[in-house]
Amino acid sequence: MSGRILIVGASIAGPALAHCLLQRGFEVTVVERAPALRPGGQAVDARGVTNEVIRRMGLDQRIRAACTETAGASYVDRNSRRLASVLATDFGGDGYIAEIEILRGDLSRVLHDATKGATEYLFGDRVEALTEDADGVAVRFASGIERRFDLVVGADGLHSSVRSMVFGPHADHVRHLGHYLAFYTVPNHLGLDRWALGYSEPGRTAGIRSIHDAMAFFGFRSAGLDLDHRDLDAQKRLLRERLAGMGWEVPYLLERLDDAPDFYLDQCAQVRMDSWSRGRVVLLGDAAFCPSPLSGQGTGLALVGAYVLAGELAAARNDHAAALSAYERRMREFVERNQKMGRAHAERYCPESRVAIWAEIQVIRAVRHLPGKSLLMRPLLTVVNGIELPDYPVPAAS
Ligand SMILES: Cc1cc2nc3c(=O)[nH]c(=O)nc-3n(C[C@H](O)[C@H](O)[C@H](O)COP(=O)(O)OP(=O)(O)OC[C@H]3O[C@@H](n4cnc5c(N)ncnc54)[C@H](O)[C@@H]3O)c2cc1C
C-alpha cells in the first residue's frame, strides 16, 4: 500500500510507526494533542525481540546513547537501610532492570528527532471527526483543517479517542488492574548514583531513582476511580490522599509535587479488543493493546507493533485490508502473552500485608545468590521473545 497515513499520537508508538513507514516510502502526518512533545514518565524498557526491532529501525546507537545506565536497585526500610538489592547485570540485561532502559520522554525525543525532517507533525491539534468512504478517510481536525488520508492509525494511548470514536466506549475495552501509578522529577536529595530505592507499606509503594535529577515513583492499590485523566490537580490530590501518613522519604517527595515539571499519574490498566482495525482505521500501541506499565512491555509492544504494521502495509501494497489482518495475525499471540504477564505482575505489586512485604524482600535477597538463577528468567524470556519477526525489506534509498 502506498499513500498518505495519518497517525494520531506522538509519544512512542506514533513516531516509531512514522519512522518505519518513512523507511518504506510512505507520506506521514502525525497529530498530537499536546502543544509539544510531552516530556516525563519513568524509565521504559526494551527487552528480547524489541532490541532487534530497534536495531532494524537503525536507531540502536541513538537509543543506547540516551539510556539511563541504572546500575541497581534496593528495597529499603523507613530509615533508608538497604534490605535487599539487585544489580542490572544480575540477569543478563533482560531482568528487572533491562539492558536498554530509557526515560519515556527521551525515547519519544529520539523517535521524533529521527522523523521530524520528513514527517508533518501537527502539535496542539486533534481529530474531531473521521468519515470513511471507498477510497479513503476524510478527517476534520479540531483546528478546523479538513484533509483526506488513505489510512488513519490511532496511537493515542490508553485513553484513545480514535478507539472511542470508531470502536466504542472506553469501558468496553479498558480493564483496570487494581493499581494507580505516578511519576515525577524531584531533586536528587539523597545523592543517588545510577541507583533506585523502593519502600513499601501495605497496599502502597514509593521510590526514587537517579535519572536526570531524580525521579520519584509511587504505586497504590485502588479500585478504578472516576478520575479525569487530564485533570492534574485532581490527580495530585488523589496521590496526596492515598500516601498520607506514609513513612520514609514520602513526605519530602510529596512536598515537591507542586513544583514537578512532568507529573504523570494513571490507572494501571489493560486494553483488550477483539479486533484492532475497522475499515481504514487501525489502532497501535497502548490504544490497541496496552499490557499495563506493570508488564514492563508497553513500549516493547508499541515498537514491535509499529515495525510489523509498517512492514505489512508495505508488503500488501494497495490492499490495506490484507495488511491489517496480517498485522493482527502476527501480533495477537505475542500481545496476549505479554498481557497475561502484566496481570500476574499486577497481582503481586504493592503487597497488601507486612508479611507479604517481608516475604518479597526475602525472595529478592535469596534469588541473587542462587546458582543458575538465570534459569528463573526463562518464562520472561519466552514471553518477550514470543514473536517471529519477518524480515521486512527497506528500500535502499531510505
Ligand atoms: C507523559 C507520559 C508519561 C508516561 N509515563 C510512563 C511511565 O512512567 N511508565 C510507563 O510504563 N509508561 C508511561 N507512559 C505510557 C507509555 O509511554 C506507553 O505505555 C508505551 O510506551 C506505549 O506508548 P503509546 O505511544 O502507545 O501511548 P502513550 O505513550 O500513552 O502516548 C499517547 C500519545 O497520544 C497523545 N494523544 C492522546 N489523545 C490524543 C488525541 N485525541 N489526539 C492527538 N493526540 C492524542 C498523548 O498526548 C500521547 O502523546 C507514559 C505516557 C505519557 C504520554
The ligand as an SDF file (V2000), in Angstrom:
LIG
                    3D

 53 58  0  0  0  0  0  0  0  0999 V2000
    3.5300   11.8110   29.5320 C   0  0  0  0  0  0  0  0  0  0  0  0
    3.5580   10.3090   29.5780 C   0  0  0  0  0  0  0  0  0  0  0  0
    4.2480    9.6660   30.6110 C   0  0  0  0  0  0  0  0  0  0  0  0
    4.2690    8.2670   30.6630 C   0  0  0  0  0  0  0  0  0  0  0  0
    4.9610    7.6720   31.6740 N   0  0  0  0  0  0  0  0  0  0  0  0
    5.0590    6.3340   31.7240 C   0  0  0  0  0  0  0  0  0  0  0  0
    5.8250    5.6960   32.7340 C   0  0  0  0  0  0  0  0  0  0  0  0
    6.3960    6.3570   33.5840 O   0  0  0  0  0  0  0  0  0  0  0  0
    5.8910    4.3530   32.7780 N   0  0  0  0  0  0  0  0  0  0  0  0
    5.2620    3.6040   31.8250 C   0  0  0  0  0  0  0  0  0  0  0  0
    5.3720    2.3720   31.8560 O   0  0  0  0  0  0  0  0  0  0  0  0
    4.5240    4.1660   30.8520 N   0  0  0  0  0  0  0  0  0  0  0  0
    4.4100    5.5220   30.7780 C   0  0  0  0  0  0  0  0  0  0  0  0
    3.6630    6.0990   29.7900 N   0  0  0  0  0  0  0  0  0  0  0  0
    3.0000    5.2270   28.8230 C   0  0  0  0  0  0  0  0  0  0  0  0
    3.9890    4.6380   27.8080 C   0  0  0  0  0  0  0  0  0  0  0  0
    4.5420    5.6770   27.0380 O   0  0  0  0  0  0  0  0  0  0  0  0
    3.2330    3.6540   26.9650 C   0  0  0  0  0  0  0  0  0  0  0  0
    2.7610    2.5910   27.7730 O   0  0  0  0  0  0  0  0  0  0  0  0
    4.0000    2.9360   25.8630 C   0  0  0  0  0  0  0  0  0  0  0  0
    5.2440    3.4590   25.6010 O   0  0  0  0  0  0  0  0  0  0  0  0
    3.1520    2.9010   24.5920 C   0  0  0  0  0  0  0  0  0  0  0  0
    3.1000    4.1990   24.0600 O   0  0  0  0  0  0  0  0  0  0  0  0
    1.9590    4.7690   23.1460 P   0  0  0  0  0  0  0  0  0  0  0  0
    2.6570    5.7100   22.2120 O   0  0  0  0  0  0  0  0  0  0  0  0
    1.1390    3.6760   22.5810 O   0  0  0  0  0  0  0  0  0  0  0  0
    0.9840    5.5560   24.1360 O   0  0  0  0  0  0  0  0  0  0  0  0
    1.2600    6.8390   25.0510 P   0  0  0  0  0  0  0  0  0  0  0  0
    2.6620    6.8920   25.4820 O   0  0  0  0  0  0  0  0  0  0  0  0
    0.2150    6.8910   26.0790 O   0  0  0  0  0  0  0  0  0  0  0  0
    1.0490    8.0760   24.0290 O   0  0  0  0  0  0  0  0  0  0  0  0
   -0.1710    8.5160   23.5150 C   0  0  0  0  0  0  0  0  0  0  0  0
    0.0490    9.8880   22.8880 C   0  0  0  0  0  0  0  0  0  0  0  0
   -1.1530   10.2810   22.2440 O   0  0  0  0  0  0  0  0  0  0  0  0
   -1.4610   11.6230   22.6000 C   0  0  0  0  0  0  0  0  0  0  0  0
   -2.9140   11.7890   22.4830 N   0  0  0  0  0  0  0  0  0  0  0  0
   -3.8690   11.3320   23.3320 C   0  0  0  0  0  0  0  0  0  0  0  0
   -5.0830   11.6500   22.8620 N   0  0  0  0  0  0  0  0  0  0  0  0
   -4.9010   12.3050   21.6950 C   0  0  0  0  0  0  0  0  0  0  0  0
   -5.7710   12.8710   20.7380 C   0  0  0  0  0  0  0  0  0  0  0  0
   -7.0960   12.8280   20.8850 N   0  0  0  0  0  0  0  0  0  0  0  0
   -5.2460   13.4750   19.6390 N   0  0  0  0  0  0  0  0  0  0  0  0
   -3.8910   13.5380   19.4700 C   0  0  0  0  0  0  0  0  0  0  0  0
   -3.0110   13.0160   20.3500 N   0  0  0  0  0  0  0  0  0  0  0  0
   -3.5150   12.3980   21.4490 C   0  0  0  0  0  0  0  0  0  0  0  0
   -0.9390   11.7590   24.0110 C   0  0  0  0  0  0  0  0  0  0  0  0
   -0.7260   13.1200   24.3680 O   0  0  0  0  0  0  0  0  0  0  0  0
    0.3700   10.9640   23.9250 C   0  0  0  0  0  0  0  0  0  0  0  0
    1.4140   11.7680   23.4560 O   0  0  0  0  0  0  0  0  0  0  0  0
    3.5920    7.4760   29.6810 C   0  0  0  0  0  0  0  0  0  0  0  0
    2.8980    8.1270   28.6510 C   0  0  0  0  0  0  0  0  0  0  0  0
    2.8710    9.5240   28.5820 C   0  0  0  0  0  0  0  0  0  0  0  0
    2.1130   10.1980   27.4550 C   0  0  0  0  0  0  0  0  0  0  0  0
  1  2  1  0
  2  3  1  0
  2 52  2  0
  3  4  2  0
  4  5  1  0
  4 50  1  0
  5  6  2  0
  6  7  1  0
  6 13  1  0
  7  8  2  0
  7  9  1  0
  9 10  1  0
 10 11  2  0
 10 12  1  0
 12 13  2  0
 13 14  1  0
 14 15  1  0
 14 50  1  0
 15 16  1  0
 16 17  1  0
 16 18  1  0
 18 19  1  0
 18 20  1  0
 20 21  1  0
 20 22  1  0
 22 23  1  0
 23 24  1  0
 24 25  2  0
 24 26  1  0
 24 27  1  0
 27 28  1  0
 28 29  2  0
 28 30  1  0
 28 31  1  0
 31 32  1  0
 32 33  1  0
 33 34  1  0
 33 48  1  0
 34 35  1  0
 35 36  1  0
 35 46  1  0
 36 37  1  0
 36 45  1  0
 37 38  2  0
 38 39  1  0
 39 40  1  0
 39 45  2  0
 40 41  1  0
 40 42  2  0
 42 43  1  0
 43 44  2  0
 44 45  1  0
 46 47  1  0
 46 48  1  0
 48 49  1  0
 50 51  2  0
 51 52  1  0
 52 53  1  0
M  END
$$$$
